[in-house]
Amino acid sequence: MLKRCVFLIFVILVLPLFCGFWILSKLGRSNQVFAAFSQFLSLFPGIVGSYLRAAFYRLAMDHCDQDLIIGFGTLFSQSNTELYSGVYIGPQCNIGACKLEQDCLLGSGVHIMSGKGQHNFEDLNTPLRMQGGSYNQIVVGQDSWIGNGALVMANIGKKCIIGAGSVVISDIPDFAIAAGNPAKIIKYRQ
């Protein structure tokens, strides 16, 4: 009950910030505005910073539960992100469009990209920055753990473990333990 009251206080504190975000996002590119506010909020240290981030994202993201921890220096680039109860995101993570289901753990420096197709590169006569791409929401299943410094471009099933420094380019099934570059299944947890 006390945590809920504290969270409500932080929601009230971020309301003016959210109003500014809402107005600016209606005037321009909403994901660029969202990323800018994310960068600002990432600078607040400690538990106060985590509460501020959770309160703001509860208002600005597609879904964000209140009982989660978002570490210092963590950046979000897409508002179509969903964070569920019990999620822990370590410091200095960079998160694109994703859905982190209940009780997911992300170590420090984890990068979750919005899929593998963010940059097209087929046309040699057009600069890469102008070729566009597609953004997909990556799903990390319930009770999965992603180790420090992992790069994730594909879905991860429930109750998985991804080794530190791994590069996930293909979907990982439920209960798998995967590691390496590219990440390969080492064994299953059941």
C-alpha positions in Angstrom: 0.0 0.0 0.0 2.8 2.4 0.9 4.5 1.7 -2.5 1.3 2.5 -4.3 1.0 5.8 -2.5 4.6 6.7 -3.3 4.1 5.7 -6.9 1.0 8.0 -7.1 3.0 10.9 -5.7 5.5 10.3 -8.5 2.8 10.2 -11.1 1.6 13.6 -9.9 5.1 14.9 -10.0 5.6 13.8 -13.7 2.2 15.1 -14.9 3.6 18.5 -16.0 6.4 16.7 -17.8 3.9 14.3 -19.5 1.7 17.2 -20.5 4.8 18.8 -22.2 5.6 15.5 -23.9 2.0 15.1 -25.1 1.8 18.5 -26.6 5.2 18.2 -28.3 4.4 14.7 -29.6 1.3 16.1 -31.3 3.4 18.8 -33.1 6.1 16.5 -34.4 7.5 13.0 -34.6 6.2 11.3 -31.5 8.9 8.7 -31.2 11.7 11.3 -31.4 9.9 13.4 -28.7 9.5 10.2 -26.6 13.2 9.4 -27.0 14.2 12.9 -26.0 12.1 12.7 -22.8 13.5 9.2 -22.1 17.0 10.6 -22.4 16.2 13.3 -19.9 14.6 10.9 -17.4 17.5 8.4 -17.7 19.7 10.9 -15.9 18.0 10.7 -12.5 19.9 8.3 -10.2 18.7 5.8 -7.6 15.3 4.7 -6.5 13.9 8.3 -7.1 15.0 8.0 -10.7 13.4 4.6 -11.1 10.1 5.8 -9.6 10.2 8.9 -11.9 10.8 6.8 -15.0 8.1 4.2 -14.1 5.6 7.0 -13.4 6.3 8.8 -16.7 6.3 5.6 -18.8 3.0 4.5 -17.2 1.5 7.5 -18.8 3.5 7.6 -22.1 4.0 3.9 -23.1 1.4 1.5 -24.5 1.6 -0.4 -21.1 3.8 0.0 -18.0 3.0 -1.5 -14.6 4.1 0.3 -11.5 6.0 -2.4 -9.7 9.2 -2.5 -11.8 12.7 -1.1 -11.8 14.2 0.9 -14.6 17.9 1.5 -14.1 20.0 4.7 -14.4 20.9 5.6 -18.0 18.3 3.3 -19.6 16.9 4.7 -22.8 13.7 3.9 -24.6 13.2 4.9 -28.3 9.7 3.7 -29.0 6.5 4.4 -27.1 4.9 1.2 -28.3 6.6 -0.7 -25.5 5.0 -2.8 -22.8 6.6 -3.4 -19.4 4.8 -5.8 -17.0 4.9 -6.4 -13.3 8.2 -7.5 -11.7 10.4 -6.4 -14.7 13.9 -5.3 -13.8 15.9 -3.3 -16.4 19.6 -2.8 -15.4 21.5 0.4 -16.0 22.5 1.7 -19.4 20.1 -0.4 -21.4 18.8 0.7 -24.8 15.3 -0.5 -25.5 13.3 -0.3 -28.8 9.8 -1.5 -29.4 9.3 -4.5 -27.2 7.1 -6.3 -24.8 8.8 -7.4 -21.5 6.4 -9.8 -19.9 6.1 -10.4 -16.2 9.3 -10.9 -14.1 11.8 -10.4 -16.9 15.3 -9.5 -15.9 17.7 -7.5 -18.1 21.3 -7.1 -17.0 23.3 -3.9 -17.6 23.9 -2.7 -21.1 21.3 -4.9 -22.8 20.1 -3.6 -26.2 16.7 -4.7 -27.5 16.4 -3.5 -31.1 13.0 -3.2 -32.9 13.7 -6.3 -35.0 16.3 -7.1 -37.6 14.9 -4.9 -40.4 15.3 -1.4 -39.1 17.6 -0.4 -42.0 17.2 -1.3 -45.6 20.3 -1.3 -47.7 19.5 -2.8 -51.1 19.6 0.4 -53.2 23.3 1.4 -53.8 22.2 4.8 -55.3 20.3 5.9 -52.2 22.1 6.8 -48.9 21.5 4.2 -46.2 19.9 6.8 -43.9 17.2 7.5 -46.6 16.2 3.9 -47.3 13.9 3.4 -44.3 13.2 0.1 -42.7 10.6 -1.8 -40.6 10.2 -1.8 -36.9 8.8 -4.8 -35.1 7.9 -5.2 -31.4 10.2 -7.8 -29.8 8.6 -10.0 -27.1 10.6 -11.3 -24.2 8.6 -14.0 -22.4 7.7 -14.2 -18.8 10.4 -14.9 -16.2 13.3 -14.7 -18.7 16.7 -13.4 -17.9 19.0 -11.6 -20.4 22.6 -11.2 -19.3 24.8 -8.1 -19.4 25.6 -6.6 -22.8 23.3 -8.9 -24.8 22.0 -7.7 -28.2 18.4 -8.8 -28.9 16.8 -8.6 -32.4 14.4 -11.5 -32.1 11.7 -12.9 -29.8 12.7 -14.8 -26.6 10.3 -17.3 -25.1 9.2 -17.7 -21.5 11.6 -18.8 -18.7 14.7 -18.5 -21.0 18.2 -17.5 -20.0 20.4 -15.6 -22.5 24.1 -15.5 -21.8 26.0 -12.2 -21.3 27.2 -10.7 -24.5 25.0 -12.9 -26.7 23.6 -11.7 -30.0 20.0 -13.0 -30.5 19.1 -12.9 -34.2 16.6 -15.8 -34.3 13.6 -16.6 -32.1 14.5 -18.5 -28.9 11.8 -21.0 -27.8 10.5 -21.4 -24.2 12.8 -22.8 -21.5 15.9 -22.4 -23.6 19.4 -21.4 -22.4 21.2 -19.7 -25.2 24.5 -17.9 -25.6 27.1 -16.8 -28.2 27.3 -14.8 -31.3 24.9 -15.6 -32.9 23.1 -17.0 -29.9 22.6 -20.8 -30.0 20.6 -23.0 -27.7 22.9 -24.8 -25.2 20.3 -26.7 -23.4 16.7 -26.5 -22.0 15.7 -25.7 -18.4 13.1 -28.5 -18.2 
